[in-house]
Amino acid sequence: MLLIFCSFASAAEKIMVFGDSLSAGYGIDIQQGWVALLQQRLQENNLDYTVVNASISGDTTSNGLSRLPDALTQNKPNIVILELGGNDGLRGLPLQVTRANLAKMISLIKDQDGKVLLVGVRLPPNYGLDYITQFQAIYKDLADKYDTRVVPLFLNGVDDQTNLMQQDGIHPNTDGQPILLENIWAELKPMLN
């Protein structure tokens, strides 16, 4: 499902959010999700951007890699907020596959002169310290290698607060969405014209 939040009739630039359920608004009204709040923030700051939400709940990096070329062609984004990998981690997929898929996506975006904001997540502790540490390192390593901005822990300040999470303990509720926006905004703002 593709959702477009427009602040201006003919926005000069486009931000595409390319993620999973954390960005697709799983379990909440999409208009209360952080992506809709981002469009409001841009409008409040008179920043002429249209936000396109090309996120799909359940997507892995493999799913994302397969659909990214069409999404780039269709939307022609100036900035891509790349929020994938959480489902890879939750499924215990090989770390080298997640890393390779994210690297290919970053390259595809940069090949079309897009800027990338890479967004990482924290896995639950039951996955083991080694796997979690190596998983989280993927985002910082790729950001360094490809010279992109990174939000290493998208759910920082949210996933450790039960009152900000849905019953499943994985997805933030509506009260957590403004914090997610702030986590993104800190790294996105310097990328904006």
N, C-alpha and C positions, 0 to 999 in steps of 0.2 A: 504494500500500500504506500503510495506516494502522497505526502501532504505538503502543500506549499503555503507558507505564511507570508503574505505580502504587506509591507509597510507603505510602499509607494506604488503607484500604478506602473511605473517603468523604472524599476530599480536598476542602478548602473552596475551593481555587482551582485554576485550570488554566493551564498554560503550553503553548502550541501552537508547535512548531517548524515553520515553513513555508518549506521550502527545496528545494535540488536535491541532487545526489549527495554533496556535501560533508557534508550533514546526514543523508542517507538511508543512509549507511554503505557506499557503493560499495566493493566489493573487500575488505571486512573483515566479521568477525562483528559483527552489529548490536549485540550486547550489549557489545562493546568500543568502540563509537563514542562520540563526545562527548555525544550526546543521552542515552544510557544512563548515562554517567558523571555527567551533570547531575542525573538523578533520584537517583543515589546520593548526590551532594553535598547535595541538598536534604534527603534523609532523614537524613544524618549531622548536619545542622545543625538538625534538628527543625522544618523548614519544611514546612508542610502544603500541598504542591502536587502535582498530578499532571501529568506531562509527556506530551503527545500529539505524536508525530512524524508530521506530515502532509507530509513531504518526498518528492519523486519525482525520481529520477535523470533528468537530461536536461531538466528543466523550464527554460523561459525565463520572463521576466516576463509575457509574453502568456499562456503556459499557466497560470501562477500566478494571474493576474488572472481568468481564466475559471473557475477552480475555487475561488477564495477565498470567494465568498459562501456556497456550500454548506458549506465547511469551518468557517466562522464559525457558521453556523446549527447544524450538527451538534455542534460541540465547545464553543461558548460560552466561548472562552478569556478570561481576565483579562489575560494578556500574550501577545503574539505576537512570536516571534523570527523576523524576516523576512529570510531569507538567500537572495535571488534576484538574478540579474543576471549571474552569472559565465558562464552559457551564452550570454547575449546578447552579451557581450564576446568570447567565444571564436568566435562566429559572425560577428563584425563587424557586428552589427545597428546601425541608426541610434541614436545616443545619445539623441535626443529621444524615441524610442519607449520605451527603457528607463526614462528619467526619468519619462515620463508614466504608464507602467504602475505603477511603484513608488509614485508620488504617489497614484494612484487606490487602490492597495492600502492605503496608510497611512490615507487618508481613510475607506475602508470599515471598517477596524479601529477607528479612533477614533469613527466613527459608532455603533459598538456598544459604546462605553465601554471599549474595550480599550487597553492600553498597548502601544507598539511599541518593540522593540529592532531597529534597522536594522543589517544586517551586510553589509559590502562586502568585495570580494576584489581582489587585485592580478593584473593580466593579465601574460602572458609578454612579454618585451621586444620580440619580433618584430612586435608590433602597432603599433609606432611611438610615439614619445614624446607627440605631440599627442593621439592617441586614448586612450592609457593615462591621461594626466593628466586629460583631460576626463571619462573614465569614472570614475576614482576620485573626482573632485570631486562627482559626482552624489550620493553617499551623505552627505557632509558638508553639501552644500547643502540636501538634503531634510530632514536632521535639524534643521538650523537653521530652515528654513521651517515645519516641522510640530512643532517643539519635542519631538523624540524623542531618545532616547539612541542612540548609534551606535558600532559597532565598525568603524572604517574599513578595517582590514586583518585580516580573520578569520584568514588563514594566516600572520600575522606570527610569525617564529621557527620556522616549519615549512617553508614552500615554498622556502626558500633552503638547506635541509639535505637532501641527497639520502638520508641514512639515515632520514629521517622521511617520505619520500614513496614511493608505489608506483612500479612500473616506468614507468608512463605519465607521470610527472612532474607530474601534475595533482592527483591524489588523495592525501591523507595516509594513511600506514599506521597500524597500531594504536599504534605508539610516538609518533606525532604527535597522537593524539586527546586525551591529557591537556593538551597545550599549547593545543589549540583550546578546550577547556573553560575554561582559565584566561583566554584572550582574551575569551570570552563572559562569564565570571563577574565580571570586573572591572566591566563595565557593567550586568550583570543584577542583581547583589546590591543596589544601591541602589533598585531597582524593587520589591523584594520586601517584603511586609508583615511 
